[in-house]
Amino acid sequence: MRHFRSLTASQEARLFHRLPVELTAESSPELQAVALGGTLYTPANRPDLVKDVRRQRDLGCVSMVLCLEDSIADAEVAAAEKNVIAALGVLAACNEPLPLLFVRVRTPEQLLSVARRAGPSTGVLTGFVIPKFDNESGVAAAFLHALHLIQSELGLDGTTEGKHRLRIMPILESPAVIHAESRATALTNVHALLSAHREDILSVRIGATDMSSAFGLRRSRDMTIYDVKVVASVIGDIVNVLGRPESGFVISGPVWEHFANTERVLRPQLRLTPFVGPQEIQLRQRIMTANLDTLIREIELDLANGLLGKTVIHPTHVALVHAMSVVSHEEYLDALAIAGNVNGGAAASPYGNKMNEMKPHQPWAHRTLVRADAFGVAAADITFVDLLEVSMA
């Protein structure tokens, strides 16, 4: 798999200074975590999961989650499990490129049951998504124990030739993490547990829907999650504890749950200025009609706050996340200049419009260069509008 692999050779040459690298099961965990991009959730009870996975792969989706948790009614869980297991069997037998696949489970017992019943087909998964993860009740440790059992039983611990290590993506959304009086302790304990099992963790995800629910809130399509101050404060604390450079955890942006064309309350948030050509004006109108302008603003704020990638629930959102994740030519030259000078000092940036301080900016430069591997580097005269135009064609 590779981001933007559906582009023609001429489009690649026009849009990219440097193309994304290929992603495989053997790619480094850091690269895989950064390259997740728009991680598309799909209910595990959909009639033809295999067809869905292939369709989304062909549309550019690089990571998918087959969800057995909140998207499935309690009465339908058993049938959804059988559906997932059957789909994994078909996908494993096809020996074809696939997105990074995950199953979101409800309990440690369900993780064990699904993996054991799928048997060798579990190897088609990159891992499992773990809901309501904290270290206060012992459930998180139980999930890790279940993972270790499956790794051992199926040879998915990274030591068997030809088999990758099965990993988890914990979702931070439990009351202990959300509530102010318990948050610091809960996040400190989560950090300790994840650090002790670093090889088992691909990335950390944020459950903004459950966070909003804890306060009886739900943001409108005109508001980013950062406008909901009580939730934004939780996100800030998660990044503070788990997102420091020395921690090494990639944290994904929270879900964007809107996709219907509903009545607008506030003015559009997408400035007209970048959309200068006739085709681009039409693109802007399409974005407005599809209610995607606030999503674009939220992705910008995700990146500014240290979050990479995003949970999405509609296929049209995937291309937006990927286009917004491409490293600009200016960012790339800055990162190269900074990473190549570990002796300190300061200098004007290659574009001559800012000061690069070599030591303080080293962590940023490293993150930027990994993102460049994952999503590529735009050509010097290419903006996110150009990338959106081909992504949404």
Number of C-alpha atoms within 10 A of each C-alpha: 17 20 24 23 15 14 13 10 9 8 13 17 14 15 21 22 19 18 22 20 17 13 20 16 16 12 13 11 18 17 19 23 25 25 28 26 30 30 29 25 21 22 20 27 22 15 11 12 21 17 13 14 24 16 12 18 18 14 17 21 27 27 25 27 25 25 23 25 19 12 14 17 11 10 8 12 17 12 12 21 23 16 18 23 19 16 19 22 18 14 20 16 10 9 9 8 13 22 25 24 20 24 29 26 22 18 17 18 12 16 20 19 15 17 23 17 14 19 16 16 20 24 22 23 24 24 24 25 26 24 22 19 27 26 22 17 10 10 15 22 17 15 24 20 14 19 24 17 16 21 22 12 14 18 19 25 20 15 12 11 8 10 16 21 20 26 25 22 24 25 22 26 23 19 17 21 26 28 16 13 10 13 18 17 15 21 23 16 15 23 21 14 16 22 16 11 11 16 15 21 22 27 24 24 27 24 23 25 18 19 24 19 12 16 12 8 14 16 16 14 23 20 17 19 27 17 12 14 10 18 22 17 13 21 25 14 16 25 16 12 15 22 20 14 13 8 13 14 23 27 26 27 29 23 21 23 18 20 16 11 12 12 9 12 10 9 7 14 15 17 9 11 7 14 17 11 9 8 11 17 15 13 19 22 13 14 18 17 13 15 21 26 20 22 26 20 14 21 23 15 16 22 15 10 15 18 23 26 26 26 27 24 20 16 18 17 23 26 24 22 24 25 25 21 25 24 26 23 22 17 19 22 18 23 24 15 18 27 18 12 14 11 9 13 12 14 14 12 18 16 11 9 9 11 12 20 16 21 15 13 15 21 16 15 22 16 18 21 20 17 23 27 20 28 28 26 27 28 19 13 13 16 18 16 17 18 21 20 17 15 20 15 7
